[in-house]
């Protein structure tokens, strides 16, 4: 899951425990911490961690985040999932 805001909380609370292995967040104050027991990492760690699927947990910045991840992870085969209402 990308992001640690309210939408991330909703996603994490709606899924069975252990559904997610990592949370990605651009806020360096969150790196190394956990949410629901899930480690929070920096976006620069995505490729090294071998992440294959990312749910972008932002409505207001979802497309911006998606485009940035496409650019930064262009050489990786990562499935980016945005939320649509």
C-alpha positions, 0 to 999 in steps of 0.5 A: 500500500502506498500512503499512510493516511486515512484511506490506508487505514480503511484498506488495512482494516478491511482486509485479513491480517497479513494481506500486505507485506509493506507500506510505502510512504514519502514522509521520512518521519514514517520510515522504519515505523509500522502500521498494523504491524506492517513496516513502512518503507521509503519509495526508493526501496520499492525495486530492491524489495521486489514489490510487484503490486502497489495499491495507491491509497490516495484519492486526491493525489493518486494519479500524481503518485502513479505517474511518479512511480511509473517514471521511477520504476519504469524498468520494473514490472509493477502493477499500480492500482489506483482507487476509483469512486 
